[in-house]
């Protein structure tokens, strides 16, 4: 159980040690956009696809 609690710290340390292997700002923006798109698609029939207005407008 302790291994599951310490794993995020290990991955964070590895990510900090090798920043050139990261996804970059374009990858982060794409991941965020796809997450919002998936949420809007999955829950759009309930709320009309509206989440945080800052996400929908900007």
N, C-alpha and C positions, 0 to 999 in steps of 0.2 A: 504494500500500500504506500509506503514511503517513496518507492520508485515513481509512482504515478504523480505524487506531489512534487517531486524534485525534477521531473522531466522538463517542464516548461522553462525552468532556470537553465538547464543544460542546453536546450535549443536556443534560448536567448543568448547565451554565452557563445555558442557556435555561430549564430547569425552576426553577432558583434565582431567576432574574430575574422570573419570572411565576408565583408560587405559587398565585394565584387560579385558574389554569387547570388545576390538578392534580385528581386524582380524590378526594382526601380520605381520611380514615380508613375510612369505610364502603366506599369503592371498593377500598381496599387489602385490607380484610378479605374482601370478596367475591372478589377475585382470588385471594387465598391459599386460601380455602375451595374455590373451583372447581378450583384446581390440585391440592389434596389429593384432592378427589373424583375428578378425572380419573385421577390416579395410582392410586387405590384401585380404580377401575373397570377400568383397563387391566391392572393387575397383581394384582388380587384373586384370580384363579384360581391364582396361583403361591404367594402368601404368606398367603392368607386376608384380604387387604386391610389388613394391619397394617404401619404405618410407625413413626415415632417415637411412643412411647406418650404423650408430652406433646401431640402433635397429635391422637391418637385420643381421649384422655380429656378434654382441656381444650379 
